[in-house]
Amino acid sequence: MKEYALIEEVTLIALTVRYFPEGIGEAFNTWMHMLPDSQDKVFFGVSYPDQEGSLIYKAAVSQAFDGESEQYAYENYVLSKGK
């Protein structure tokens, strides 16, 4: 896995994948079809373990403007700057 250091905070619109890894492609296809400007978006895959140790995976796209996640009724997710 490759790590990146973010220079500034990034706000994302996130969709939690129910079935990992099978549902990843479907989740990103959802974004591609739903967002009119998807070709201009930056896509992210965010994963972390939950309290039981199961993997949580979020298919996410960069937010173009404040409140965009609410427009689509999906989760607002913030990647903090740094590593």
C-alpha positions in Angstrom: 0.0 0.0 0.0 1.3 3.4 -0.9 1.1 6.3 1.6 0.7 9.9 0.7 1.2 13.1 2.7 -1.6 15.6 2.2 -0.5 19.3 2.1 -4.0 20.4 3.0 -7.3 18.9 4.3 -9.5 17.3 1.7 -13.2 17.0 2.0 -14.8 14.0 0.3 -18.2 12.6 -0.5 -18.0 9.0 0.7 -20.0 5.8 0.1 -19.3 2.8 2.4 -18.8 -0.4 0.5 -20.9 -3.1 2.0 -19.0 -6.1 0.6 -15.3 -5.8 0.5 -13.6 -6.3 -1.9 -16.4 -7.3 -4.3 -18.4 -4.1 -4.0 -15.5 -1.6 -4.7 -16.1 -1.5 -8.5 -19.8 -1.0 -8.1 -19.3 1.8 -5.7 -17.0 3.7 -8.0 -19.4 3.1 -10.9 -22.1 4.6 -8.8 -20.1 7.8 -8.5 -19.2 7.8 -12.2 -22.9 7.6 -13.2 -24.3 9.9 -10.5 -22.0 12.9 -10.6 -22.2 15.0 -13.8 -18.6 16.2 -13.4 -17.1 12.9 -12.4 -14.3 13.2 -15.0 -13.1 16.3 -13.0 -13.2 14.5 -9.6 -10.3 13.0 -7.7 -11.3 9.5 -6.5 -10.1 8.0 -3.2 -10.3 4.6 -1.6 -10.2 5.0 2.2 -9.9 1.9 4.5 -9.5 1.3 8.2 -10.4 -1.4 10.7 -13.6 -1.1 12.9 -13.7 -2.0 16.6 -14.0 -5.7 15.8 -11.1 -5.7 13.4 -13.2 -5.9 10.2 -12.2 -3.7 7.3 -14.3 -0.6 6.5 -13.8 0.6 2.9 -15.1 3.9 1.6 -15.3 4.8 -2.1 -15.0 8.5 -2.1 -14.7 11.5 -4.5 -13.4 15.0 -3.9 -16.1 17.5 -3.0 -16.4 20.4 -5.5 -18.1 22.8 -3.1 -19.1 23.0 0.5 -22.3 21.0 1.1 -22.0 18.8 -2.0 -22.2 15.6 0.1 -25.6 16.7 1.5 -26.9 17.3 -2.0 -26.4 13.6 -2.8 -27.3 12.4 0.7 -23.9 10.6 1.2 -21.4 10.9 4.0 -19.1 13.9 4.3 -15.6 12.5 5.1 -12.5 14.6 5.8 -9.0 13.6 5.2 -6.7 15.5 7.5 -3.5 17.0 6.2 -0.3 15.1 6.9 0.5 11.4 6.7 
